[in-house]
């Protein structure tokens, strides 16, 4: 069998198969390549999130915590979904002012969009203000208890969240504290509290030891059972050498536990209270100066005579209200009952075993006709 070999003339190229990359147009191989390129579609362009429409976010009231309102976002009438189409970031969203929301595009959205909303002040009138317990007053300085205020379950701070203004907070009676919003709060709230005279207990004790009206030993009134019981108690302790009108005052002051160091007679009283100086004799008593007819006294005030002017006397102002109440509650129908109290004073004027019984009386009898008295008020009693 013979093999034939075709010999090409010099200069002729080899068949096209030698150039695999060059395919004849319209050939099956060329059609396959075109089909492959057609399948590689271009990725859709991302939409700038700023083109989306955001609904206005209404103002929010301060809550003491982060405020994160929802955002309504649409694009070409289609509602976008949080965490699929966008994410949210909040800032300046606790305190009163302008808060910011940054909307960041996700998936087919890109970029960011910023919207704002206002945080407005909360009404402090809706805060919870704790009741203020009754406070004692000396009537000489303002009483300013700190209110406890809470809102949204959080304690508010004075100076930062509110200020306080006081009224009627010196003399006994109903005082008022007005709490005014500050910072993140607006409006006001009011709380009242009661002021009790520091000397009321002393005045009541003096009345309980007294006859309800002027009583003299010569008439057989040597002292009520309560007075004599207290008198014997302190006498047995050797507390003092009984001297005239001082005894009744000392018994009342000690029995009320106001001043265990109060002295034993008017001369020593003057030294103890530093009568002739502008400086106080001790921290328990304040001097209000010489008594005058229109002077505003409080129950428990002590009037001490000026010994240098020959006034050797001491007595107490108890007030009409306390005198009447003690009479009705404690004295009426007892050995101390001599009728309705004759006045708002308690004083001693007669001796008994070296001491003096107490009685309620008017100014004429209480002062024994003297005028030169200084007024002293207990401002820091032992029982406080």
C-alpha positions as CSV (number, residue, x, y, z in Angstrom):
1,X,0.0,0.0,0.0
2,X,1.4,3.3,-1.0
3,X,1.3,6.5,1.2
4,X,0.9,9.8,-0.5
5,X,2.3,13.0,0.9
6,X,1.1,16.3,-0.3
7,X,3.9,18.8,-0.6
8,X,3.0,22.4,-0.6
9,X,4.8,24.9,-2.6
10,X,7.2,27.1,-0.7
11,X,5.5,30.3,0.7
12,X,2.1,28.8,1.4
13,X,0.8,29.0,5.0
14,X,-0.4,26.1,7.0
15,X,-4.2,25.6,7.6
16,X,-6.1,27.9,10.0
17,X,-6.0,25.2,12.7
18,X,-2.5,26.4,13.5
19,X,-4.1,29.7,14.7
20,X,-6.6,28.5,17.3
21,X,-7.5,32.0,18.3
22,X,-8.7,33.0,14.8
23,X,-12.2,31.7,14.2
24,X,-14.1,32.1,11.0
25,X,-17.1,34.4,11.3
26,X,-20.3,32.5,11.4
27,X,-18.6,29.2,12.4
28,X,-20.1,27.3,15.4
29,X,-17.1,28.0,17.6
30,X,-17.5,31.8,17.1
31,X,-21.2,31.5,18.1
32,X,-20.3,29.8,21.4
33,X,-17.9,32.6,22.3
34,X,-20.5,35.3,21.7
35,X,-23.0,33.4,23.9
36,X,-20.5,33.2,26.7
37,X,-19.9,37.0,26.7
38,X,-23.6,37.7,26.6
39,X,-24.2,35.9,30.0
40,X,-21.8,38.2,31.9
41,X,-24.5,40.9,32.6
42,X,-23.5,44.2,34.3
43,X,-24.3,44.7,38.1
44,X,-27.1,47.3,38.7
45,X,-25.9,50.7,40.1
46,X,-26.6,51.4,43.8
47,X,-29.0,54.2,44.5
48,X,-28.0,57.1,46.7
49,X,-30.0,56.9,49.9
50,X,-30.3,60.7,49.8
51,X,-32.9,60.3,47.0
52,X,-35.2,58.5,49.4
53,X,-38.0,60.5,51.0
54,X,-38.0,60.7,54.8
55,X,-41.1,61.7,56.7
56,X,-40.7,64.4,59.3
57,X,-39.9,63.2,62.8
58,X,-42.1,64.9,65.4
59,X,-40.7,66.5,68.5
60,X,-40.2,64.3,71.5
61,X,-40.4,65.1,75.2
62,X,-37.3,64.7,77.3
63,X,-37.3,61.3,79.2
64,X,-33.9,61.2,80.8
65,X,-32.9,58.3,78.4
66,X,-31.9,57.9,74.8
67,X,-34.8,58.7,72.4
68,X,-34.8,56.6,69.2
69,X,-37.8,57.4,67.1
70,X,-38.6,55.2,64.1
71,X,-38.0,56.6,60.6
72,X,-40.4,56.3,57.6
73,X,-38.4,56.1,54.4
74,X,-39.7,55.6,50.8
75,X,-38.1,55.5,47.4
76,X,-40.3,56.0,44.3
77,X,-43.4,55.3,46.4
78,X,-42.0,52.0,47.8
79,X,-41.5,51.7,51.6
80,X,-37.9,50.9,52.5
81,X,-37.1,48.5,55.3
82,X,-34.8,49.1,58.2
83,X,-31.7,46.8,58.4
84,X,-32.4,45.7,54.8
85,X,-32.3,48.9,52.8
86,X,-30.7,51.1,55.5
87,X,-29.4,51.4,59.0
88,X,-29.9,54.1,61.6
89,X,-27.4,55.9,63.9
90,X,-28.6,58.4,66.6
91,X,-26.6,61.2,68.3
92,X,-27.4,64.1,70.7
93,X,-30.6,62.2,71.5
94,X,-30.8,62.4,75.3
95,X,-30.9,66.0,76.4
96,X,-33.1,68.9,75.3
97,X,-32.1,70.3,71.9
98,X,-31.7,69.1,68.3
99,X,-31.1,65.3,67.9
100,X,-29.6,63.8,64.8
101,X,-30.4,60.6,62.9
102,X,-27.9,59.3,60.3
103,X,-29.5,57.0,57.7
104,X,-26.9,54.8,55.9
105,X,-27.8,52.9,52.8
106,X,-27.5,49.2,52.6
107,X,-27.5,46.6,49.9
108,X,-28.7,48.4,46.7
109,X,-28.6,51.8,48.5
110,X,-25.4,53.7,49.2
111,X,-24.3,56.9,51.0
112,X,-26.0,58.6,53.9
113,X,-28.9,60.9,54.7
114,X,-29.2,63.0,57.9
115,X,-32.5,64.1,59.4
116,X,-33.1,65.9,62.7
117,X,-35.8,66.2,65.4
118,X,-36.3,68.3,68.5
119,X,-36.2,67.1,72.1
120,X,-38.3,69.5,74.2
121,X,-38.4,70.1,78.0
122,X,-40.4,67.9,80.3
123,X,-43.0,69.3,82.7
124,X,-41.7,69.3,86.3
125,X,-45.3,69.6,87.4
126,X,-45.6,65.9,86.6
127,X,-42.6,65.0,88.8
128,X,-43.1,63.2,92.1
129,X,-42.2,65.4,95.0
130,X,-41.9,63.6,98.4
131,X,-43.8,65.0,101.3
132,X,-41.7,67.2,103.5
133,X,-41.9,66.3,107.2
134,X,-42.7,69.0,109.7
135,X,-39.7,71.1,110.8
136,X,-38.9,73.1,113.9
137,X,-38.3,76.8,113.7
138,X,-36.9,79.3,116.1
139,X,-38.5,82.1,114.2
140,X,-35.1,83.8,113.8
141,X,-33.9,82.2,110.5
142,X,-35.3,80.7,107.4
143,X,-35.9,77.0,107.3
144,X,-35.1,75.5,103.9
145,X,-35.5,71.7,103.7
146,X,-34.3,70.1,100.5
147,X,-37.2,68.5,98.6
148,X,-36.8,65.1,97.1
149,X,-37.9,65.2,93.4
150,X,-38.1,62.3,91.0
151,X,-39.2,62.1,87.3
152,X,-39.3,59.1,85.0
153,X,-38.1,57.1,88.0
154,X,-34.9,59.1,88.3
155,X,-33.9,61.5,91.1
156,X,-33.6,65.1,90.0
157,X,-30.7,67.3,91.1
158,X,-31.2,70.8,92.5
159,X,-29.3,73.4,90.5
160,X,-29.2,71.2,87.4
161,X,-32.8,70.2,87.0
162,X,-34.6,72.7,89.2
163,X,-34.4,75.6,91.6
164,X,-36.3,76.1,94.9
165,X,-37.9,79.3,96.2
166,X,-39.4,79.4,99.7
167,X,-42.2,81.5,101.2
168,X,-43.4,81.8,104.8
169,X,-40.5,79.7,106.0
170,X,-39.4,81.6,109.1
171,X,-42.3,81.8,111.6
172,X,-44.5,78.8,112.7
173,X,-47.2,77.9,110.3
174,X,-47.5,76.5,106.7
175,X,-44.4,77.1,104.6
176,X,-44.3,76.8,100.8
177,X,-41.5,75.5,98.6
178,X,-41.9,76.3,94.8
179,X,-39.8,74.0,92.6
180,X,-39.1,75.6,89.2
181,X,-37.8,73.5,86.3
182,X,-34.3,74.1,84.9
183,X,-32.2,72.6,82.1
184,X,-34.3,69.7,80.7
185,X,-37.4,70.7,82.7
186,X,-39.9,73.5,82.6
187,X,-42.9,74.6,84.6
188,X,-43.2,74.4,88.4
189,X,-44.4,72.3,91.3
190,X,-45.4,73.3,94.8
191,X,-45.0,71.4,98.1
192,X,-46.0,72.7,101.5
193,X,-44.6,71.8,104.9
194,X,-45.4,72.7,108.5
195,X,-43.1,74.8,110.7
196,X,-43.4,74.1,114.5
197,X,-42.2,76.6,117.0
198,X,-39.2,75.2,118.8
199,X,-40.5,76.5,122.2
200,X,-44.0,74.9,122.0
201,X,-43.0,71.8,124.1
202,X,-41.5,74.1,126.8
203,X,-44.6,76.2,126.9
204,X,-46.9,73.2,127.2
205,X,-44.8,71.7,130.0
206,X,-44.9,75.0,131.9
207,X,-48.7,75.1,131.6
208,X,-49.1,71.5,132.7
209,X,-47.2,72.4,135.9
210,X,-49.4,75.5,136.6
211,X,-52.6,76.6,138.1
212,X,-55.0,77.8,135.4
213,X,-55.2,81.2,137.1
214,X,-53.3,83.4,139.5
215,X,-52.9,81.5,142.8
216,X,-51.4,82.5,146.1
217,X,-50.1,80.5,149.0
218,X,-52.1,82.6,151.4
219,X,-55.2,81.4,149.6
220,X,-54.1,77.8,150.1
221,X,-52.6,77.2,146.7
222,X,-49.2,75.8,147.4
223,X,-48.6,74.2,144.0
224,X,-50.4,71.7,141.8
225,X,-49.7,68.0,142.3
226,X,-47.7,68.0,139.0
227,X,-45.6,70.9,140.1
228,X,-45.0,69.6,143.6
229,X,-44.0,66.2,142.3
230,X,-41.4,67.8,139.9
231,X,-40.3,70.2,142.7
232,X,-39.6,67.4,145.1
233,X,-37.8,65.3,142.4
234,X,-35.3,68.0,141.6
235,X,-34.9,69.1,145.2
236,X,-34.0,65.6,146.2
237,X,-31.2,65.6,143.6
238,X,-29.8,68.8,145.2
239,X,-30.0,70.6,141.9
240,X,-30.5,74.1,143.4
241,X,-31.3,76.1,146.5
242,X,-34.9,77.2,145.9
243,X,-35.2,81.0,145.4
244,X,-38.5,82.7,144.6
245,X,-39.8,83.0,141.0
246,X,-36.7,81.3,139.5
247,X,-37.8,77.9,140.8
248,X,-40.9,77.5,138.7
249,X,-39.0,78.4,135.5
250,X,-36.1,76.1,136.3
251,X,-38.5,73.2,137.0
252,X,-40.3,73.8,133.7
253,X,-37.1,74.1,131.6
254,X,-35.6,71.0,133.2
255,X,-38.8,68.9,133.0
256,X,-39.2,69.8,129.3
257,X,-35.5,68.7,128.8
258,X,-34.6,72.0,127.2
259,X,-31.5,73.0,129.2
260,X,-30.1,70.9,132.0
261,X,-27.5,73.6,132.7
262,X,-30.0,76.4,133.3
263,X,-29.1,78.2,136.5
264,X,-30.6,78.4,139.9
265,X,-31.6,82.0,140.4
266,X,-32.1,85.2,138.4
267,X,-28.6,86.6,139.3
268,X,-26.9,83.5,137.9
269,X,-29.4,83.5,135.0
270,X,-28.1,86.9,134.0
271,X,-24.5,85.6,134.0
272,X,-25.4,82.3,132.2
273,X,-27.3,84.2,129.4
274,X,-24.7,87.0,129.3
275,X,-27.4,89.5,129.9
276,X,-25.3,92.7,129.6
277,X,-23.4,91.9,126.5
278,X,-24.3,91.8,122.8
279,X,-22.6,88.4,122.6
280,X,-24.6,85.3,123.4
281,X,-23.8,83.5,126.7
282,X,-24.1,80.1,125.1
283,X,-25.3,78.3,122.0
284,X,-28.7,77.2,123.5
285,X,-30.2,80.6,123.9
286,X,-30.6,83.7,121.7
287,X,-31.2,87.2,123.1
288,X,-33.9,89.1,121.2
289,X,-33.2,92.4,123.1
290,X,-35.3,94.3,125.5
291,X,-39.0,93.6,125.5
292,X,-41.4,96.2,124.0
293,X,-45.2,96.2,123.8
294,X,-45.6,95.3,120.1
295,X,-42.8,92.7,120.2
296,X,-43.7,89.4,118.4
297,X,-43.1,86.6,120.9
298,X,-43.3,82.9,120.5
299,X,-44.4,80.4,123.1
300,X,-41.5,79.3,125.3
301,X,-39.8,82.7,125.3
302,X,-38.3,83.7,128.6
303,X,-38.4,87.2,130.0
304,X,-35.6,88.0,132.4
305,X,-35.4,91.1,134.5
306,X,-32.4,93.5,134.5
307,X,-31.0,93.2,138.0
308,X,-29.0,96.3,137.5
309,X,-32.3,98.2,137.2
310,X,-33.7,96.4,140.3
311,X,-35.8,93.9,138.4
312,X,-35.4,90.6,140.0
313,X,-37.9,88.4,138.1
314,X,-38.2,85.8,135.4
315,X,-41.3,84.4,133.7
316,X,-42.5,82.8,130.4
317,X,-44.7,83.6,127.4
318,X,-46.9,80.6,126.5
319,X,-49.5,82.1,124.2
320,X,-53.3,81.9,124.4
321,X,-53.7,78.9,122.1
322,X,-51.4,76.6,124.2
323,X,-52.8,77.9,127.5
324,X,-56.3,77.2,126.4
325,X,-55.5,73.7,124.9
326,X,-53.6,72.6,128.0
327,X,-56.3,73.8,130.2
328,X,-59.0,71.8,128.4
329,X,-56.9,68.7,127.9
330,X,-54.8,68.5,131.1
331,X,-56.0,70.9,133.8
332,X,-59.8,71.1,133.7
333,X,-61.3,69.1,136.5
334,X,-58.0,68.6,138.3
335,X,-56.4,70.3,141.3
336,X,-55.0,72.8,138.9
337,X,-58.4,74.0,137.7
338,X,-59.2,77.5,138.8
339,X,-61.2,78.4,135.7
340,X,-60.2,79.4,132.2
341,X,-56.6,80.7,131.9
342,X,-56.3,84.4,132.8
343,X,-53.7,85.1,130.2
344,X,-50.8,83.9,128.0
345,X,-48.1,84.0,130.7
346,X,-46.7,81.6,133.2
347,X,-45.1,83.0,136.3
348,X,-44.4,82.4,140.0
349,X,-44.9,85.0,142.8
350,X,-45.2,83.2,146.0
351,X,-42.9,81.0,148.2
352,X,-43.6,77.5,149.2
353,X,-40.9,75.6,151.1
354,X,-38.5,78.1,149.6
355,X,-39.9,77.6,146.1
356,X,-42.8,79.2,144.1
357,X,-45.8,77.6,142.5
358,X,-46.6,78.4,138.9
359,X,-49.8,79.9,137.5
360,X,-51.2,81.3,134.3
361,X,-51.8,85.0,134.4
362,X,-52.0,88.3,132.6
363,X,-49.2,90.6,131.8
364,X,-49.7,92.8,134.9
365,X,-49.4,89.9,137.3
366,X,-46.7,88.1,135.2
367,X,-44.4,91.2,135.1
368,X,-45.1,92.3,138.7
369,X,-45.4,95.8,137.2
370,X,-41.8,95.9,136.0
371,X,-40.7,97.0,132.5
372,X,-37.0,96.3,132.1
373,X,-36.9,92.7,130.7
374,X,-34.8,91.1,128.0
375,X,-36.3,88.3,125.9
376,X,-34.4,85.0,125.5
377,X,-35.4,82.1,123.2
378,X,-34.1,78.6,123.3
379,X,-32.7,77.8,119.8
380,X,-31.0,74.5,120.5
381,X,-32.7,72.5,123.3
382,X,-31.3,69.3,124.8
383,X,-34.3,67.3,123.6
384,X,-33.8,68.2,120.0
